[in-house]
Amino acid sequence: MAGASVSKILLVFRHMGLCAYTARSFFRHQSKLVVPTILHYWEAYQAKLIKGLKATKDVVWCGDRRFDSMGHSAKYGVYTMLLPTIMKIVHFKLVQAKSAQCNTQNNSNTTHLKAFLDSV
């Protein structure tokens, strides 16, 4: 059901006889409970991971920039930094594809890499 609209999911629930609330309630719960909880967990997990990495001498970083979307041009993209030795994503940043940060590929890759390494 990933990617399906809330109204369609609620309709399927109703047809199945499941207790379902309104789309308004769903979005309120999402913005007040779900997203803040996930964000809090991610920030704590990321801080713990970076703290552990600072004690490591040799760290190999891999970065990726993805701005494509199947069948049409993407409005947003993501920069991802990961560690191949432990297979964990350490950092990611969503950016708007038409923003000044994304004007040229090499410049924006370097800019985001420097910003990430400065934050670590």
N, C-alpha and C positions, 0 to 999 in steps of 0.2 A: 504494500500500500504506500510505499515511499513515493512522494511526489504527487499523490492524489490530492484533490482539493478537499477541504474539510466538509463541504456540503455533500459531496459524493460519499465520503466515508460515513457521515452521519446517516445518510439515506440507506446505505448498505446495513448499518447497525439496526435501523428501524425495521427493515425487511427481515432481518434475522431475529427480531423480537428482543434485541438487547436494549437495555436502558441507555439512552443517549441524551446528552444535553444539547443546547443550541450552539450554533457557530459563534455567537457572541461570547458565551461562557467559555468555549474552547480557547478563543483568542485571549480572553482575559486571564485564564489560567496559564496559558503559554507565556504571556508577557510578564505576569506577576510571579509565577512559580517556576515553570519549567526552564526558561532561558536563564534567569539569574542563578538557578541551582547548577545548571550545566557550566555556565561561565565561571562560577566560584570554584567548582571542582577542577576545571581545566587550569585556571590560574594557580591553584595550589599544587596541582600535579606538575605543571610546567616549572614552577619555582623549585620544587623538590628535585626534579630532574636536572635542572641547570646547576643547582647547588652541588649535586653529586658529580657533575661533569667538570666543575671548576677544580676539583681535586685530581682529575685525570690529566696526565701530561700531554699525551698525543691524542688528539681528537680529529677524526676525519669527518668533515661536513659535506653533505650533498644538498644542492638546492635545485628547485624546479619552479618554473613559471608557467602557468597554464591559463590561457585566455581563449580557448576554443570551445565550441559547443556544436553538437551534432546538428547539421542542417541550417544553421544560421549563425550570424556573428554574435559573440557573447557580449553582454553588457558589463559583466563583472569577471574578474579573474582572481587567481590566488597565487601567492608566493609561498612556497613550502621549504622549510629547512629540516633535514632529518639526519640521523646518524645511522649509517649502514651497518656498523658493527653491532649495534644493539637493536636495529630495526624499529626505531621509534621516531615519530614526528615530534620535534621539539618546539617548532614555531611555525605559524602560518599567518598570513595577512591577506584579507580580502581587499581588493582595490577596484575602482571603477575603470573600465577599459579605456575610456576617453579622457581620463584625468591627465594632468600634467606629469604625474609620476610614471606614466606608461608611454611617453612619447616615442622613445626609441628603445629597442630591446636591450642593447648592451648597456646604455646609460642607466636604465631603470633597474636592470639586474644588479649592477654595481652599487647603485644607490641603496637598494633594499638590503643587499648583503652587508654593506657598511653599517647601516642603521641597526640591523640585527646584531652584528658582532659588537657594536658599541653598547647595546642594551644588555648583552651577556657580560 
